[in-house]
Amino acid sequence: MELRVAIYLKLILEHLIEPQMNRYQILGESYEDGPCTITSNKNSDSNLLSLDGLDNEVKVDGLPNNFRAHPLQLDPSGDSSNSIDGPDHIKSASSLHETKKANTGITHGACLTLTDHDRIRQFIQEFTFRGLLPHIEKTIRQLNDQLISRKGLSRSLFSATKKWFSGSKVPEKSINELKNTSGLLYPPEAPELQIRKMADLCFLVQHYDLAYSCYHTAKKDFLNDQAMLYAAGALEMAAVSAFLQPGAPRPYPAHYMDTAIQTYRDICKNMVLAERCVLLSAEILKSQSKYSEAAALLIRLTSEDSDLRSALLLEQAAHCFINMKSPMVRKYAFHMILAGHRFSKAGQKKHALRCYCQAMQVYKGKGWSLAEDHINFTIGRQSYTLRQLDNAVSAFRHILINESKQSAAQQGAFLREYLYVYKNVSQLSPDGPLPQLPLPYINSSATRVFFGHDRRPADGEKQAATHVSLDQEYDSESSQQWRELEEQVVAVVNRGVIPSNFHPTQYCLNSYSDNSRFPHAVVEEPITVEVAFRNPLKVPLLLTDLSLLWKFQPKDVSGRDNEEVKELVKGESEMIGTEVISEFLINSEESKVARLKLFPHHIGELHILGVLYNLGTIQGSVTVDGIGALPGCHTGKHSLSMSVRGRQDLEIQGPRLNNTKEEKTSIKYGPDRRLDPIITEEMPLLEVFFIHFPTGLLCGEIRKAYVEFVNVSKCPLTGLKVVSKRPEFFTFGGNTAVLTPLSPSASENCSAYKTVVTDSTSVCTALTSSASSVDFGIGTGSQPEVIPVPLPDTVLLPGASVQLPMWLRGPDEEGVHEINFLFYYESVKKQPKIRHRILRHTAVICTSRSLNVRATVCRSNSLEDEEGRGGNMLVFVDVENTNTSEAGVKEFHIVQVSSSSKHWKLQKSVNLSENKDAKLASREKGKFCFKAIRCKEEVASQSSERYTFADIIFGSEQIVSSASPCADFFYRSLSSELKKPQAQSSVHTEKQSVEDAMRLIQKCNEVDLNIVVLWKAYVVEDSKQLILEGQHHVVLRTIGKEAFSHPQKQEPPEMELLKFFRPENTTVSSRPSVEQLSNLIKTSLHYPESFNHPFHQKSLCLVPVTLLLSNCSKADVDVIVDLRHKTTSPEALEIHGSFTWLGQTQYKLQLKSQEIHSLQLKACFVHTGVYNLGTPRVFAKLSDQVTVFETSQQNSMPALIIINNV
């Protein structure tokens, strides 16, 4: 009690009598142990207050700033009744706070006047300087005199003369009276207590040096007497006095405090005094920046006896760790967690919540998921207990949204806690907006939007077009191909020009599509939104009543906003119909997509905001597909334990912009409007079905299928077209499809061709007909890939359907082929926003090997035909069966070989007799030779676009090659040739004449002849024999060059050295090749194969030889025939033999266009043998050109003659 009074008096002296401090300094100089000075060590730890979050509570206490200057200063408002004496005197923080708040509301001294203030100030001053201080001074002098007299005695006799110093009036004490559990109990007149009293008075007047000496002396006496309670108090005050000495003549004796604490705790069993000593020593150590020693001291006193005391000490230890020179953040957080736990056990919920929140700042974002889960769970529990429901929901939300490593049972407990707290929060404001739910995760960028109906499944032989669906994966190459097809057909519709406002149609929007523009949806057509969910927990999640959250702004027919209704968020089925999924189960750690539909019934602007659902858990472990019945079914598949209603928004970030310099140097994102469609007026909707559409074909096989077009909308459609990169694969037939009647056998065998029964005289002889490419929709000014669909009246009415035949031809290359069809159609009523619609279909065809056709053409040695015209040619066709019975094919029959050309036609078969069966088994090869003649001039001049078809049949039926589908596929195969650009004429006259001459020479080497080989294959399938039909095309362009029906592999070009110099700009005149010039003039020698001559009668044998010269070009040609032998090699002499030409050895003549000229020659032989007459050398040049084009004409084969002697 005396210590407390001394401390209060010390505070009064320090703060009220500060101007009179010099007097006490003078007073202290009279003492023997040294001067007594009053120092004010005002060390405050501002960082401590800011970190532990108690700065507001400190200010509530009403303490002035100067009262917090020194760590040892006490709260003047406290008294002995509020001190912590033990567990019985503990008060809650809330009641203490209310008491302080009530005290701060009372105003004291409001009725005092200034005169009263002056009188009170004068009274205090006179009381202090006239009464209190002289009394203290007198007492110190008396005690000091006693102490000096004691020091004069011997230290060895000090203990023996203790009775003399204590006075004669002190009675003797028995052992039971003098000792207790803590040591001796001294009477007030004991000399030891007098020394302690003097020390306290010196400490009061800030004479810390003398106070330390007195405490030190008293400590020794108490220890000698085993008065441990007094000794501990003396040690404590000695340490404090040493710390408060000015100038710090001696270091702070921390071991004194440690001994005092140990004595209070272990010997005296007084934890209250031990706590006081620990707090005092900790403040002293912290003022000296010895935070580590202070923390260790505080932690040492924690025990299981008092949770509140341990919590307070652990919290202070945590602040010591954070205030170190190198802050130990993790130790701070760990001890704050321990303090929060002890606060919670002591019932201090607010302090526990504060400690956990401060520790969470350290553990947050460090990847320590288990620690974060524990802290968040505790914060949630404490917040819920304190009715801070929003904080509780936030804490439990963080547990669920983090990647937790907890067990399934623990995660289930966390989820149930969250649902329970969340349900209580939602009950407080049932009419408020739905808050955001943390589970399940939604990958907003993976959201896909599909406009239109779902694809119908296949119904027997009836297969719907594949179009676009959410089941298809995005392919950038495929998307680019569809875009090119659409651009191609739009360009054809708009007369070769793509409109500037054209944008490709997008039915499925995803993260890879162009979402910068508002998409267009058609009224009464569903909008499907695919939302990607992911369950991060190890427990299943059950979503019930799952639907889309949207906002709609309707417009009238004219496009103006409806002023009556601006926003319709939900529940308006008249405007937008919403599909609800009753149950949607997501298993543990599963990613799953949900497809939600909206049905717009009115035009306007739709904004899809997010999803609505009830989040809950299920009782027991069940595994189902996750999608329950529709809202009409109230009986679910799962037993729902607890659920809450909430929402999640779909926030999609657009692509990052990287076009301008500003966008490259900053982070900017473009818009993504896939969830903001514009609902437009009704449009026609086409559905396409393929009937008997094959999946496997032989190469070149012809198959007939049917296509059904159905208009399922309420608007008529028109302008139906189909575009494909493979137009040679299919045809709808041309204008000649109905001109030729079907033969009975063709009907019985379900043949795809139009056939005609012929008589036996036409076998192996060509039957001719003609047709134009315009009849089959292919002209020079159109795109062969864009094919109009022949609808009746070009319009398909609402609800109407039409079936059209479609002929298919297997691609020439074996393997799997994906063929894309794009159907284009328009509305009869033009719409400003959607001008057209498209329908996609991808057909997958697997082709097997069938026949391989090779053909060559060469000039015939017979220069004149039956009609006396020149230029006959021979066509050699090799057909090989490359099929190895993979598809059950037994054999192939060549039923017909046809030709198609504007200038040539097949006349007859040369090597095949009437009774010959053109049958090819596996790996067999057949050779055919046909004679080709020129078409009549009047037929060729009628139309440059008309083709002459010649059919050579090997049976009793003729397949009309000029009708569908044979001619269709022939024209499709020529589509690449028709698209080649024409050569442009040169500007300069001289250069133009040279190029004209080159062109004339090249035409002599070119031939425009196409061969069509038609076949039948006999296939055994399921013990039944089927007949397959097909055709192969060979395009002959150059004389003597072999052509193939299947594309040949291109050999990679050879590597060339890179040249680093600029070549000289030298113009080299173009010169035709030797092969081209060799066909300018055709030569033919006519002579007897064997000649008999009597050499014994006449030594010279003269044989007449006729040399025919034919001009193959359409220009005048100068010809030089040289009969002189120029060869001097022995090999050539051995071959030619010794013969010579008689008469004129060189002829010069001019041949007109297509003219045939004959020269009569004579060969002279001197003995028998075999001779080669092909020695004449022929030179030719165009009449109006220089001799730069002269070259020798080479004979294709030797002309051998046998000379016999008779």
Beta strands, then each sheet from edge to edge (+ up, - down):
strand 1: 179-180
strand 2: 183-184
strand 3: 441-442
strand 4: 448-451
strand 5: 462-464
strand 6: 508-509
strand 7: 520-522
strand 8: 527-534
strand 9: 541-554
strand 10: 576-578
strand 11: 581-586
strand 12: 591-600
strand 13: 604-618
strand 14: 640-649
strand 15: 678-680
strand 16: 686-691
strand 17: 696-698
strand 18: 701-711
strand 19: 717-723
strand 20: 730-731
strand 21: 755-757
strand 22: 767-772
strand 23: 786-788
strand 24: 795-796
strand 25: 801-809
strand 26: 815-827
strand 27: 837-848
strand 28: 851-859
strand 29: 873-881
strand 30: 889-901
strand 31: 904-909
strand 32: 919-920
strand 33: 925-934
strand 34: 946-953
strand 35: 957-959
strand 36: 1006-1021
strand 37: 1024-1038
strand 38: 1043-1044
strand 39: 1081-1086
strand 40: 1090-1093
strand 41: 1101-1111
strand 42: 1117-1122
strand 43: 1139-1142
strand 44: 1146-1151
strand 45: 1156-1165
strand 46: 1169-1172
strand 47: 1177-1182
strand 48: 1191-1193
strand 49: 1200-1205
sheet 1: 1+ 2-
sheet 2: 3+ 8- 4+ 6-
sheet 3: 3+ 8- 12+ 10-
sheet 4: 5+ 16- 18+ 25- 20+
sheet 5: 5+ 16- 18+ 37- 36+ 30- 32+
sheet 6: 5+ 16- 18+ 37- 36+ 30- 34+ 22-
sheet 7: 7+ 15+ 13- 9+ 11-
sheet 8: 7+ 15+ 13- 14+
sheet 9: 17+ 27+ 26- 19+ 23-
sheet 10: 17+ 27+ 26- 19+ 24-
sheet 11: 21+ 35-
sheet 12: 31+ 33- 29+ 28- 38+
sheet 13: 39+ 41- 45+ 43-
sheet 14: 40+ 49+ 46-
sheet 15: 44+ 42- 47+ 48-
end
